[in-house]
Amino acid sequence: MQRDKAELLRSIAIDRTAPPPARQGGGGRGLLLGLGAGAAVVAVAVAVAWSAGLLNRVAGADPAPATISAKPAPGTSASPAQPTPAAPVSEVRSGNLIGSGYVVARRVATVSADVTGRVREVLVQEGMLVQKGQVLATLDDVLARSDLDLARARQASAEAAVVANQADLVDAEKTLERTRALTGRQFSSEADLIKADARAASLRAQLVKSKADVNAARATVAYDAEMVDRYQVRAPFTGMVTEKNAQPGEIISPMSSGGFTRTGICTLVDMDSLEFEVEVNEANIARVRPGQKVEATLDAYPDWKVPASVLAIIPTASREKATIKVRVTIAVKDPRILPNMAAKVTFLNEGKGG
């Protein structure tokens, strides 16, 4: 078969040693004939190649498809790399379920002012225990106090107007009574009586307006006094200052302004609200129930067993991690337990733990 292919290729080969044929008239026709011959040679070559491939496939010599493989590094196996499974969130050991979690505070707040202003003084530091209502910082309240002084002056003016209207009304009512008596005895005209009556009615209306102005002025004074008080930032509950966020001279605002102002004075944590938040795999959640006794071990104090109990099971699961959060209340409060500490929590079976 190989000899047949060689003879076929030799028969279509071009002898380059032979002299070129003499050119005759009709150069275009010669050119067309040359192009046709070349095309025929290419067609024959393609046919030969195709037939050779067909014969190879018939004979079972079809080459295997090319594959790309990388040589394994010295000392390593050639098996493909497998993804490393994630560490379990919870596991069962010695019959008890053990989960990992953190210490969290159920009551934590970033304390800020209700108004925008410049910080004049910060009265707290990290680690300071503050009581509910204690002043944490003060803001510059010069303008607010000016508004309060103006409101108080307007209140005093309204109250003086009430006194003046009351005096005028008393005089107008006496004049009305005297004019009515004189008119009855024909010593005064009807026009004088009408005029005295109108003056008394006008003064009564002015007195009502003056009293309303006093009430409005008092409300304004109360409002401005409350605004002045809001320039003092107070603690919303008793707790520990864990972070100081502002310094004197900075602008603080209850709303963020693109990073140019602070939104809080400090972070306050109610240390009595600390508890453990544990993530348990869905496959193990049946081992957990509310009220179950728990022993927790902090990574910072591995030899200290913290007594606790299950407070609640959060009724939702995480799709990404296939876990359920469990709230664990701490039986004994201790200053060594701090927010965000890592812990291992052992859920005890019946008859274990106390």
C-alpha positions in Angstrom: 0.0 0.0 0.0 2.8 2.4 0.8 4.4 1.6 -2.6 1.2 2.4 -4.5 1.0 5.8 -2.7 4.7 6.5 -3.6 4.1 5.7 -7.3 1.0 7.9 -7.4 2.9 10.8 -5.9 5.8 10.3 -8.3 3.4 10.3 -11.3 2.1 13.8 -10.4 5.5 15.3 -9.5 6.8 18.2 -11.7 10.1 17.7 -13.4 11.9 21.0 -12.8 15.0 20.0 -15.0 13.0 19.9 -18.3 13.1 23.1 -20.3 10.0 25.3 -20.2 7.7 25.0 -23.2 7.9 27.6 -26.0 5.5 30.5 -25.5 2.9 30.8 -28.3 0.4 33.4 -29.0 -2.3 33.9 -26.5 -0.4 34.5 -23.3 -3.6 34.7 -21.4 -4.6 31.2 -22.6 -1.2 29.8 -21.4 -1.6 31.4 -18.1 -5.1 29.9 -17.6 -3.8 26.5 -18.6 -1.0 26.8 -16.0 -3.4 27.8 -13.3 -5.6 24.9 -14.2 -2.8 22.5 -14.1 -1.7 23.8 -10.7 -5.2 23.4 -9.3 -5.4 19.9 -10.6 -2.1 19.0 -8.9 -3.5 20.4 -5.6 -6.7 18.5 -6.0 -4.8 15.3 -6.6 -2.6 15.9 -3.6 -5.7 16.5 -1.4 -7.3 13.3 -2.7 -4.2 11.3 -2.0 -4.0 12.7 1.6 -7.7 12.0 2.2 -7.4 8.5 0.8 -4.3 7.9 3.0 -6.2 9.0 6.1 -9.2 6.9 5.2 -6.9 3.8 4.7 -5.3 4.4 8.1 -8.7 4.6 9.8 -9.8 1.4 8.0 -6.6 -0.3 9.1 -7.2 0.9 12.8 -4.3 3.3 12.8 -6.3 6.4 13.7 -4.1 8.4 16.0 -5.3 9.1 19.5 -6.4 12.7 20.2 -3.7 14.8 21.8 -3.9 15.4 25.5 -2.2 17.9 27.6 -0.8 16.7 30.9 1.5 18.3 33.4 4.2 16.3 35.1 3.8 16.1 38.8 6.4 17.7 40.9 9.1 15.5 42.4 7.8 13.8 45.6 4.2 14.3 44.8 1.5 12.0 43.4 -0.1 12.5 40.1 -3.7 12.3 41.4 -5.8 15.5 40.8 -6.0 17.9 43.7 -9.2 17.7 45.8 -10.7 20.7 47.6 -10.1 20.8 51.3 -13.3 20.3 53.2 -14.3 23.1 55.6 -13.8 22.4 59.3 -17.0 21.4 61.0 -18.7 24.1 63.0 -20.0 21.6 65.5 -19.1 18.0 66.3 -20.1 15.2 68.6 -17.5 14.1 71.0 -17.9 11.7 74.0 -21.7 11.8 73.4 -21.9 15.6 73.8 -22.3 18.1 71.1 -19.5 20.7 71.0 -20.0 23.9 69.0 -17.8 27.0 68.5 -19.0 30.6 69.0 -18.3 34.0 70.4 -19.3 36.2 73.2 -21.7 38.8 72.0 -23.6 41.6 73.7 -27.4 41.8 73.2 -27.3 45.5 74.1 -24.6 47.6 72.4 -24.9 51.1 71.0 -22.9 53.8 69.3 -23.8 56.8 71.3 -24.3 60.0 69.2 -25.8 63.4 69.5 -29.3 64.3 68.3 -28.0 67.5 66.7 -25.0 68.4 64.5 -22.3 70.4 66.3 -18.7 70.7 67.2 -17.4 68.6 70.1 -16.3 70.8 73.0 -15.3 68.1 75.5 -15.3 64.3 75.8 -15.7 63.1 79.3 -15.1 59.3 78.9 -12.3 56.9 78.1 -12.1 53.3 77.0 -12.9 50.9 79.8 -14.9 53.4 81.8 -18.1 52.3 83.5 -20.9 54.9 83.0 -24.4 55.2 84.4 -27.6 55.8 82.6 -28.1 59.5 82.0 -24.4 60.4 82.6 -23.0 63.1 80.4 -20.5 61.6 78.0 -19.6 64.6 75.9 -20.6 68.2 75.3 -21.0 70.1 72.1 -20.6 73.8 71.4 -24.1 75.3 72.3 -23.5 79.0 71.9 -26.1 79.5 69.2 -28.6 77.2 70.9 -28.3 79.2 74.2 -28.8 82.4 72.3 -32.0 81.1 70.8 -33.1 80.1 74.3 -32.4 83.6 75.7 -34.4 85.1 72.8 -37.3 82.8 73.5 -37.3 83.7 77.2 -37.3 87.4 76.3 -40.3 86.9 74.1 -42.1 85.0 76.8 -41.5 87.9 79.3 -42.8 90.4 76.7 -46.0 88.3 76.1 -46.6 88.0 79.8 -46.3 91.8 80.2 -48.7 92.3 77.4 -51.2 90.1 79.3 -50.9 92.2 82.4 -51.4 95.4 80.4 -54.4 94.0 78.5 -56.0 92.9 81.8 -55.6 96.4 83.3 -57.1 98.0 80.1 -60.0 95.6 80.2 -60.8 96.3 83.8 -61.0 100.1 83.0 -63.0 99.4 79.8 -65.6 97.4 81.6 -66.0 100.0 84.4 -66.4 102.7 81.7 -69.0 100.5 79.9 -71.0 100.1 83.1 -71.0 103.8 83.9 -72.0 104.7 80.3 -74.8 102.2 80.4 -76.1 103.7 83.6 -75.9 107.2 82.2 -77.6 106.2 79.0 -80.5 104.7 81.0 -81.0 108.1 82.7 -80.7 110.0 79.5 -77.3 111.6 80.5 -75.3 109.8 77.8 -76.0 109.1 74.1 -76.5 105.7 72.5 -73.4 106.2 70.5 -71.2 106.5 73.7 -72.7 103.3 74.9 -71.9 101.4 71.7 -68.3 102.8 71.7 -67.7 101.7 75.3 -69.0 98.3 74.6 -66.8 97.9 71.5 -63.7 98.9 73.4 -64.4 96.4 76.1 -64.9 93.6 73.6 -61.7 94.5 71.7 -59.7 94.4 75.0 -61.2 91.0 75.8 -60.0 89.7 72.4 -56.5 91.2 72.9 -56.3 89.6 76.3 -57.1 86.2 74.8 -54.4 86.8 72.1 -51.9 87.8 74.7 -52.5 84.7 76.7 -52.1 82.6 73.6 -48.8 84.4 72.9 -47.6 83.5 76.4 -48.4 79.9 75.8 -46.6 79.9 72.5 -43.6 81.7 74.1 -43.5 79.1 76.9 -43.5 76.3 74.3 -40.7 77.9 72.4 -38.7 78.3 75.6 -39.2 74.6 76.5 -38.2 73.6 72.9 -35.1 75.7 73.0 -34.2 74.4 76.5 -34.5 70.8 75.2 -32.3 71.7 72.2 -29.7 73.1 74.6 -29.8 69.9 76.6 -29.3 67.9 73.5 -25.9 69.5 73.1 -24.9 67.2 76.0 -24.5 63.6 75.0 -25.8 61.3 77.7 -25.5 57.5 78.2 -28.7 55.7 77.2 -28.1 52.9 79.6 -25.5 51.7 82.1 -22.6 50.1 80.5 -18.9 49.9 79.6 -17.2 52.2 77.1 -15.4 50.0 74.7 -14.4 52.5 72.0 -13.9 56.3 71.9 -14.8 57.6 68.5 -14.5 61.4 68.7 -12.1 64.1 69.9 -12.7 67.7 70.9 -12.9 70.0 67.9 -14.4 67.5 65.6 -17.9 67.9 64.0 -20.4 65.3 65.0 -23.7 64.6 63.4 -26.4 61.9 63.7 -26.1 61.4 60.0 -23.0 60.6 57.9 -21.8 63.4 55.6 -19.4 61.5 53.4 -16.7 61.0 55.9 -16.3 64.7 56.9 -18.2 64.3 60.2 -18.3 61.7 63.0 -21.5 59.9 63.7 -20.7 58.8 67.3 -19.0 59.8 70.5 -18.3 56.3 71.8 -19.4 52.7 71.8 -21.3 51.5 74.9 -21.8 47.9 75.8 -24.1 46.6 78.5 -21.9 44.0 80.2 -24.9 42.4 81.9 -26.3 41.4 78.4 -23.3 39.3 77.4 -24.1 35.8 76.1 -22.6 33.1 73.8 -23.7 32.9 70.2 -22.9 29.4 68.8 -23.3 28.0 65.3 -24.5 24.4 65.1 -24.7 22.3 62.0 -28.1 21.4 60.8 -27.4 17.7 61.2 -26.8 18.2 65.0 -29.5 20.8 65.8 -31.8 18.0 67.1 -29.4 17.6 70.1 -30.0 21.2 71.2 -33.1 22.3 73.1 -34.0 25.5 75.1 -33.0 25.3 78.8 -30.3 22.6 78.1 -27.3 22.9 80.4 -24.1 24.0 78.8 -20.4 24.2 79.7 -18.4 26.9 77.9 -14.7 27.2 77.6 -13.1 30.5 76.6 -9.9 30.3 74.4 -8.4 32.9 76.8 -9.1 30.7 79.8 -9.0 27.0 78.6 -9.2 25.6 82.2 -12.2 27.6 83.3 -15.6 26.0 82.8 -18.3 28.7 82.5 -21.8 27.4 83.4 -24.5 28.4 81.0 -27.7 27.2 79.4 -29.5 27.4 76.1 -31.6 30.5 75.9 -33.1 30.2 72.4 -32.6 28.6 69.0 -32.8 31.2 66.2 -35.5 29.9 63.9 -33.6 30.3 60.6 -30.7 28.6 58.9 -27.8 29.8 56.9 -27.8 28.5 53.3 -24.1 29.2 52.8 -22.9 27.3 55.9 -25.9 25.0 56.7 -25.8 26.1 60.3 -28.3 27.4 62.9 -27.5 30.0 65.5 -28.1 29.2 69.2 -28.2 31.8 72.0 -26.6 30.6 75.2 -27.1 32.7 78.4 -24.3 32.9 81.0 -25.2 31.7 84.4 -22.6 33.7 86.3 -21.4 37.2 85.2 -17.7 37.6 85.4 -15.5 40.6 84.4 -13.1 38.2 82.6 -15.8 37.5 80.0 -15.4 40.2 77.3 -17.3 40.8 74.0 -16.1 39.0 70.9 -14.1 36.4 72.8 -13.9 33.0 71.1 -15.4 30.0 73.0 -16.1 26.3 72.7 -19.5 25.3 74.0 -20.4 21.8 75.1 -24.1 20.9 75.2 -24.5 18.4 78.0 -26.8 15.4 77.8 -29.4 14.5 80.5 -27.8 13.7 83.8 -24.5 15.5 82.9 -23.5 18.9 84.2 -25.5 20.9 86.6 
